[in-house]
Amino acid sequence: MSFDWILPTVVVLVLFVCSMRRRISNYTRLYPKEKDFPVEPRESVLSNAIRDWVAVAGGVYLVLMALGAFLSLDIPREVQWGTFKFDPLAAFSFLLAVLQPYLPIGARPKE
């Protein structure tokens, strides 16, 4: 029986614990008077971008599902490409959500 996985697992766990300790010490240094975490989460540019991406992908997916049901299209539930199996509507939604910021459609930021 091989135990080659033990050392990498221990190293990853130690690094994770050290990282969490560092984050906690940074947090307590930034907020020394507060003993609890803030009630409201703080938004960042990255979290807003991820939220918008998920919203676009989910909206496109729901529209494609409704359109397929309305038109009675026979869309396969799963497609295999090499060793990967995926939902074609989800993959198309993912692709459109990734490409959406580069397409000349939708709302434009104020310049």
One Martini backbone bead per residue (centre of mass of N, CA, C, O) as a GRO file, in nm:
protein
  111
    1MET     BB    1   0.095   0.037   0.024
    2SER     BB    2   0.053   0.373  -0.062
    3PHE     BB    3   0.179   0.703   0.091
    4ASP     BB    4   0.212   0.959  -0.118
    5TRP     BB    5  -0.034   1.153  -0.014
    6ILE     BB    6   0.046   1.263   0.269
    7LEU     BB    7   0.251   1.493   0.227
    8PRO     BB    8   0.083   1.680   0.039
    9THR     BB    9  -0.155   1.709   0.236
   10VAL     BB   10  -0.001   1.835   0.471
   11VAL     BB   11   0.108   2.078   0.318
   12VAL     BB   12  -0.163   2.201   0.237
   13LEU     BB   13  -0.278   2.230   0.525
   14VAL     BB   14  -0.053   2.412   0.637
   15LEU     BB   15  -0.088   2.640   0.430
   16PHE     BB   16  -0.382   2.699   0.498
   17VAL     BB   17  -0.344   2.770   0.797
   18CYS     BB   18  -0.139   2.998   0.754
   19SER     BB   19  -0.324   3.171   0.580
   20MET     BB   20  -0.551   3.209   0.789
   21ARG     BB   21  -0.378   3.340   1.008
   22ARG     BB   22  -0.292   3.583   0.837
   23ARG     BB   23  -0.573   3.693   0.777
   24ILE     BB   24  -0.653   3.735   1.072
   25SER     BB   25  -0.422   3.927   1.147
   26ASN     BB   26  -0.494   4.140   0.937
   27TYR     BB   27  -0.778   4.194   1.037
   28THR     BB   28  -0.702   4.279   1.332
   29ARG     BB   29  -0.521   4.515   1.236
   30LEU     BB   30  -0.749   4.675   1.079
   31TYR     BB   31  -0.966   4.579   1.328
   32PRO     BB   32  -0.911   4.629   1.654
   33LYS     BB   33  -1.205   4.705   1.787
   34GLU     BB   34  -1.321   4.466   1.652
   35LYS     BB   35  -1.457   4.141   1.739
   36ASP     BB   36  -1.622   4.129   1.485
   37PHE     BB   37  -1.757   4.082   1.208
   38PRO     BB   38  -1.903   4.220   0.972
   39VAL     BB   39  -2.224   4.206   0.864
   40GLU     BB   40  -2.144   4.332   0.600
   41PRO     BB   41  -2.038   4.283   0.304
   42ARG     BB   42  -1.780   4.343   0.081
   43GLU     BB   43  -1.734   4.497  -0.209
   44SER     BB   44  -1.594   4.415  -0.523
   45VAL     BB   45  -1.497   4.406  -0.837
   46LEU     BB   46  -1.487   4.097  -0.857
   47SER     BB   47  -1.765   4.031  -0.730
   48ASN     BB   48  -1.928   4.192  -0.939
   49ALA     BB   49  -1.830   4.037  -1.190
   50ILE     BB   50  -1.927   3.757  -1.102
   51ARG     BB   51  -2.224   3.829  -1.062
   52ASP     BB   52  -2.275   3.921  -1.355
   53TRP     BB   53  -2.193   3.659  -1.495
   54VAL     BB   54  -2.403   3.477  -1.358
   55ALA     BB   55  -2.650   3.636  -1.454
   56VAL     BB   56  -2.606   3.605  -1.756
   57ALA     BB   57  -2.585   3.296  -1.775
   58GLY     BB   58  -2.860   3.238  -1.640
   59GLY     BB   59  -3.039   3.400  -1.834
   60VAL     BB   60  -2.960   3.254  -2.093
   61TYR     BB   61  -3.041   2.972  -2.002
   62LEU     BB   62  -3.343   3.030  -1.950
   63VAL     BB   63  -3.409   3.127  -2.235
   64LEU     BB   64  -3.322   2.867  -2.385
   65MET     BB   65  -3.516   2.678  -2.238
   66ALA     BB   66  -3.780   2.826  -2.316
   67LEU     BB   67  -3.738   2.820  -2.621
   68GLY     BB   68  -3.718   2.511  -2.650
   69ALA     BB   69  -4.003   2.456  -2.531
   70PHE     BB   70  -4.172   2.639  -2.721
   71LEU     BB   71  -4.042   2.497  -2.997
   72SER     BB   72  -3.983   2.193  -2.958
   73LEU     BB   73  -3.691   2.116  -2.908
   74ASP     BB   74  -3.425   1.878  -2.965
   75ILE     BB   75  -3.226   1.878  -2.688
   76PRO     BB   76  -2.959   1.767  -2.560
   77ARG     BB   77  -2.846   1.698  -2.237
   78GLU     BB   78  -2.581   1.557  -2.365
   79VAL     BB   79  -2.235   1.610  -2.449
   80GLN     BB   80  -1.960   1.468  -2.625
   81TRP     BB   81  -1.605   1.574  -2.586
   82GLY     BB   82  -1.435   1.329  -2.568
   83THR     BB   83  -1.420   1.320  -2.213
   84PHE     BB   84  -1.646   1.531  -2.220
   85LYS     BB   85  -1.941   1.626  -2.038
   86PHE     BB   86  -2.223   1.834  -2.150
   87ASP     BB   87  -2.428   2.106  -2.157
   88PRO     BB   88  -2.506   2.292  -2.427
   89LEU     BB   89  -2.654   2.535  -2.296
   90ALA     BB   90  -2.443   2.595  -2.079
   91ALA     BB   91  -2.205   2.640  -2.272
   92PHE     BB   92  -2.337   2.872  -2.432
   93SER     BB   93  -2.383   3.056  -2.189
   94PHE     BB   94  -2.092   3.077  -2.104
   95LEU     BB   95  -1.986   3.198  -2.370
   96LEU     BB   96  -2.170   3.452  -2.373
   97ALA     BB   97  -2.076   3.562  -2.095
   98VAL     BB   98  -1.779   3.598  -2.182
   99LEU     BB   99  -1.845   3.779  -2.451
  100GLN     BB  100  -2.031   4.022  -2.367
  101PRO     BB  101  -1.817   4.260  -2.315
  102TYR     BB  102  -1.735   4.248  -2.644
  103LEU     BB  103  -2.013   4.319  -2.724
  104PRO     BB  104  -2.237   4.552  -2.904
  105ILE     BB  105  -2.429   4.507  -2.641
  106GLY     BB  106  -2.612   4.668  -2.436
  107ALA     BB  107  -2.488   4.822  -2.182
  108ARG     BB  108  -2.321   5.125  -2.127
  109PRO     BB  109  -2.082   5.293  -2.009
  110LYS     BB  110  -2.001   5.582  -1.880
  111GLU     BB  111  -1.788   5.845  -2.032
   0.00000   0.00000   0.00000
